[in-house]
Amino acid sequence: MVRLKDIACCAGVSVMTVSKALRNAKDISGATKARIQQMADQMGYVPNVAAAGLRTRSMRLLGLVLPTLTNPLFARMIMAIEEWAHQQGYAVLLMHSHNEPPREEQCLRRLLSRRVDGLFISPASRMEATAKVYEELQASGTPVVILGSRAKFCASFPCVESDDMAASANVTRHLLELGHRRIAFFAGPQVSPWANDRLAGYKRALREAKVDFDDRLVFQAGATIEEGERTAVQFVSEATHATAIQAVNDLVAVGAGSLLLKQGVRIPEEISLAGFGNVLVSEHFRVPLTTVRQPKFRLGVAAMELMLAQLRHEKFESKRLAADLVIRQSTAAPPKL
């Protein structure tokens, strides 16, 4: 391993001069800095970040805790966070909670033990209004950005999120404008704030259109393709006479749509189907899916901006970004009786 002493010997200067040059100190000439930096690069010098962190109290390391990367929402968001972090000289350390609070707590404590400068967290779902580890984070003063809607236990931290309630209401309005009046809603996990926001948007659009809300049209579907398929089986068996299905996300919509198509139900001729999220599979589904395009990359950029503002001790506030309705072939006017 190349040391500062080795570079100093080759450059004919002191170790202190090399150290200052590589730290871009003001009392070293530009020519000397350039010569030493070039020599360090040629020799393959790699800075000891841990040692530098002890001096500066900054490890230039950010922690990122997600339930799972299988959620398509996170891919472009992480890409944006990592790219901006790289430009600012930070590395990102990713850990998975698998949406399990005890594992999430372990992840957060391990990241804190690594002396990360800040944390991005997509919280594991909880029924409780408080969580000890988040109280400890608040007390520690560690910069935190919540990715997505905040639950009560993490409401004290800033967040970046898409306006899911407004976007979900737009999906319902689209179906209402097509002429649908009995719209089934395949809801997500009740403990998830984003799922509750999307259900609330559906209810709001019905209320505004003076269409009575019927709780028999709301099915607890979860968040996966498999759960969408199972819920579609229940939906078919209950004969709700719904002419449209609005799913909490694209995966549930794809699962439901696959089951209906297997049973010979034509989409959208016999029933319209809409999702939420605009994941890649939605556009390439057998019947391209009407959905909501979430600003995934922009959410990641906004998250990094919010983190940098905290690290620089600047003013900051949570950010909510609009999401757009994408109309495709899976929705149409209801069949004529």
C-alpha positions in Angstrom: 0.0 0.0 0.0 1.4 3.4 -1.0 1.8 5.8 2.0 2.1 9.5 2.2 5.8 9.0 3.2 6.4 7.2 -0.2 4.9 10.0 -2.2 6.9 12.6 -0.1 10.1 10.7 -0.8 9.5 10.6 -4.6 8.4 14.2 -4.7 11.2 15.5 -2.6 8.9 17.2 -0.1 7.8 16.7 3.5 4.9 14.3 4.5 3.0 17.4 5.7 3.3 19.0 2.3 1.9 15.9 0.6 -0.9 15.7 3.1 -1.9 19.4 2.6 -1.6 19.1 -1.2 -4.0 16.1 -1.3 -6.4 17.9 1.0 -6.3 20.9 -1.3 -5.0 23.2 1.5 -4.8 26.9 0.7 -1.2 27.4 1.8 0.2 25.0 -1.0 0.8 26.4 -4.5 -1.3 25.2 -7.3 1.7 23.8 -9.2 2.8 21.8 -6.2 -0.7 20.4 -5.6 -0.9 19.4 -9.3 2.5 17.7 -9.2 1.9 15.8 -6.0 -1.7 14.8 -7.0 -0.4 13.5 -10.4 2.4 11.5 -8.6 -0.1 10.1 -6.1 -2.4 8.9 -9.0 0.5 7.3 -10.8 1.6 5.5 -7.7 -1.9 4.3 -7.0 -2.4 6.1 -3.7 -5.7 5.4 -2.0 -6.6 7.7 0.9 -7.4 6.2 4.3 -11.0 7.4 4.7 -11.3 6.0 8.2 -8.3 7.9 9.4 -9.5 11.1 7.7 -12.9 10.6 9.3 -11.4 10.6 12.7 -9.8 14.0 12.0 -12.8 15.6 10.3 -15.6 13.8 12.2 -17.0 12.9 8.8 -16.7 9.5 7.2 -18.2 10.7 3.9 -20.6 7.8 4.1 -24.4 7.7 3.9 -26.6 4.8 5.0 -29.6 3.6 3.0 -32.1 1.2 4.5 -34.9 -0.3 2.2 -37.4 -3.1 2.7 -36.2 -4.8 -0.5 -34.8 -3.9 -3.9 -37.5 -6.1 -5.6 -39.8 -3.1 -5.3 -39.3 -1.4 -8.7 -39.9 2.0 -7.2 -36.5 2.0 -5.6 -34.2 1.3 -8.5 -34.2 4.8 -10.1 -34.4 6.5 -6.8 -31.3 4.8 -5.6 -29.6 5.6 -8.9 -30.2 9.3 -8.3 -29.1 9.2 -4.7 -25.9 7.3 -5.5 -25.0 9.5 -8.4 -25.5 12.8 -6.4 -23.7 11.3 -3.4 -20.8 10.3 -5.7 -20.6 13.9 -7.1 -20.4 15.3 -3.5 -17.7 12.8 -2.4 -19.9 10.4 -0.4 -20.2 6.7 -0.6 -23.6 4.9 0.0 -24.0 1.8 2.1 -27.2 -0.1 1.4 -28.9 -2.5 3.8 -32.3 -4.4 3.6 -34.8 -4.6 6.3 -37.2 -7.0 4.5 -39.9 -4.8 6.0 -39.2 -6.4 9.4 -38.9 -3.8 12.3 -36.4 -5.9 14.3 -34.1 -6.3 11.3 -34.5 -2.6 10.4 -33.4 -1.7 13.9 -30.3 -3.9 13.5 -29.5 -2.3 10.2 -29.8 1.2 11.6 -27.6 0.4 14.6 -25.0 -1.2 12.4 -24.9 1.9 10.1 -24.6 4.2 13.1 -21.7 2.1 14.4 -20.0 2.8 11.0 -20.4 6.5 11.8 -22.4 7.3 8.7 -23.0 11.0 8.1 -26.7 10.6 7.4 -29.4 8.0 6.8 -32.0 7.5 4.0 -34.8 5.2 5.3 -37.8 3.6 3.7 -39.3 2.5 7.1 -40.6 -1.0 7.8 -44.3 -1.0 8.5 -45.5 -0.9 12.1 -48.8 -0.6 13.8 -47.3 1.2 16.8 -47.2 5.0 16.9 -43.7 5.1 18.4 -40.5 3.2 17.7 -37.5 3.3 20.1 -34.8 3.3 17.4 -36.4 6.4 15.7 -36.5 8.2 19.1 -32.8 7.4 19.5 -32.1 8.7 16.0 -34.0 11.9 16.8 -32.0 12.4 20.0 -28.6 11.7 18.3 -29.1 14.5 15.8 -28.1 12.2 12.8 -29.5 13.7 9.6 -32.3 11.5 8.3 -34.5 11.5 5.2 -37.6 9.3 5.0 -38.2 7.9 1.6 -42.0 7.9 1.1 -44.9 8.8 3.2 -44.2 9.1 6.9 -45.9 7.0 9.6 -46.5 8.4 13.1 -43.3 6.8 14.5 -41.1 8.7 12.1 -43.2 11.9 11.6 -40.5 14.1 13.2 -38.1 13.5 10.3 -38.2 15.2 6.8 -39.4 13.1 3.9 -39.6 13.0 0.1 -42.7 11.5 -1.4 -45.0 11.6 -4.4 -48.5 13.0 -3.9 -50.1 9.6 -3.8 -53.5 10.8 -2.6 -53.9 13.3 -5.5 -52.6 10.8 -8.1 -54.9 8.0 -6.9 -57.9 10.4 -7.0 -56.9 11.2 -10.6 -57.1 7.5 -11.5 -60.5 7.3 -10.0 -61.7 10.4 -11.8 -60.4 8.9 -15.1 -62.6 5.8 -14.5 -65.6 7.9 -13.5 -65.2 10.1 -16.6 -65.3 6.9 -18.7 -68.7 6.2 -17.2 -67.8 3.7 -14.4 -69.8 3.9 -11.2 -68.9 0.6 -9.5 -65.1 0.7 -9.2 -63.5 -1.9 -7.1 -60.3 -0.9 -5.2 -57.6 -3.5 -4.5 -56.0 -2.0 -1.4 -52.5 -2.3 0.0 -51.2 -3.2 3.5 -53.2 -1.3 6.1 -50.1 -0.4 8.1 -48.5 1.3 5.0 -49.0 5.1 4.8 -48.7 5.1 1.0 -51.4 2.4 0.7 -53.7 4.5 3.0 -53.1 7.6 0.9 -54.1 5.8 -2.3 -57.3 4.5 -0.7 -58.0 8.0 0.6 -57.6 9.4 -2.9 -60.1 6.9 -4.3 -62.6 7.8 -1.7 -62.1 11.5 -2.2 -62.7 11.2 -6.0 -65.9 9.2 -5.4 -67.1 11.8 -2.8 -66.4 14.7 -5.2 -68.4 12.9 -7.9 -71.2 12.2 -5.5 -70.8 8.5 -6.0 -71.6 6.5 -2.9 -68.7 4.7 -1.3 -69.4 0.9 -1.0 -67.0 -0.9 1.3 -67.9 -4.2 -0.4 -65.9 -2.9 -3.4 -62.7 -2.6 -1.3 -60.5 -5.7 -1.2 -57.3 -6.1 0.9 -54.8 -7.1 -1.7 -51.3 -6.5 -0.3 -48.6 -5.4 -2.7 -47.4 -8.3 -4.9 -48.4 -10.0 -8.1 -49.3 -13.2 -6.2 -51.5 -11.2 -3.8 -53.2 -9.5 -6.8 -54.0 -12.9 -8.3 -55.5 -14.2 -5.0 -57.5 -11.1 -4.6 -58.9 -11.3 -8.1 -60.1 -14.8 -7.3 -62.0 -13.4 -4.4 -63.3 -10.5 -6.5 -64.7 -12.9 -9.1 -66.3 -15.1 -6.5 -68.2 -12.3 -4.8 -69.9 -11.0 -8.0 -69.7 -7.3 -7.1 -70.9 -6.2 -10.5 -67.9 -3.8 -10.6 -67.0 -2.6 -14.1 -63.5 -1.4 -13.2 -60.6 -2.3 -10.8 -58.2 0.2 -9.4 -55.2 -1.4 -7.8 -53.0 0.0 -5.2 -49.9 -0.6 -7.3 -48.9 -2.0 -10.7 -47.8 -5.4 -9.3 -51.3 -6.0 -7.8 -52.9 -4.8 -11.0 -50.7 -7.2 -13.1 -51.6 -10.1 -10.8 -55.3 -9.4 -11.0 -55.2 -8.8 -14.7 -53.3 -12.1 -15.4 -55.9 -14.0 -13.4 -58.9 -12.4 -15.2 -57.4 -12.9 -18.6 -56.8 -16.6 -17.8 -60.5 -16.9 -16.9 -61.4 -15.4 -20.2 -62.4 -11.9 -19.0 -61.5 -9.3 -21.6 -59.7 -6.2 -20.6 -60.9 -3.5 -21.1 -64.0 -4.7 -23.0 -65.6 -6.4 -20.0 -63.7 -4.7 -17.1 -61.2 -1.8 -16.9 -58.0 -2.1 -14.9 -55.7 0.5 -13.6 -52.5 0.4 -11.4 -50.1 2.8 -9.7 -46.3 3.3 -10.1 -45.6 2.8 -13.8 -43.1 0.0 -13.3 -41.6 -1.5 -16.4 -44.0 -4.5 -16.6 -47.0 -2.2 -16.7 -46.2 -0.9 -20.2 -45.4 -4.4 -21.5 -48.3 -6.2 -19.8 -50.6 -8.2 -22.2 -52.9 -5.2 -22.1 -50.7 -2.1 -21.5 -51.7 -0.8 -18.1 -53.3 2.6 -17.3 -51.3 3.8 -14.2 -49.6 6.6 -12.4 -46.0 7.6 -13.3 -44.1 8.4 -10.1 -41.2 10.7 -10.4 -38.7 8.1 -9.2 -35.5 9.7 -10.3 -36.6 13.2 -9.1 -37.6 11.7 -5.8 -34.0 10.5 -5.4 -32.6 13.9 -6.3 -34.9 15.6 -3.9 -33.8 13.2 -1.2 -30.2 14.0 -1.7 -30.9 17.7 -1.8 -32.7 17.4 1.5 -29.8 15.4 3.0 -27.2 17.9 1.9 -29.2 20.7 3.3 -29.1 19.0 6.7 -25.4 18.2 6.5 -24.6 21.8 5.7 -26.9 23.1 8.5 -29.1 24.9 6.0 -32.9 25.3 6.1 -34.8 22.3 4.8 -38.4 21.0 4.5 -40.1 17.9 3.3 -40.9 17.6 -0.4 -44.0 16.2 -2.1 -43.8 15.8 -5.9 -46.7 15.4 -8.3 -47.2 12.2 -10.1 -48.8 11.9 -13.6 -51.6 9.8 -14.9 -50.6 7.6 -17.8 -53.6 6.3 -19.9 -53.1 3.1 -21.8 -55.3 0.4 -23.3 -56.4 -1.2 -20.1 -59.2 1.3 -19.4 -62.3 2.1 -21.5 -66.0 2.9 -21.1 -68.0 0.2 -19.2 -69.8 -2.5 -21.3 -73.3 -1.6 -22.3 -75.9 -3.7 -20.6 
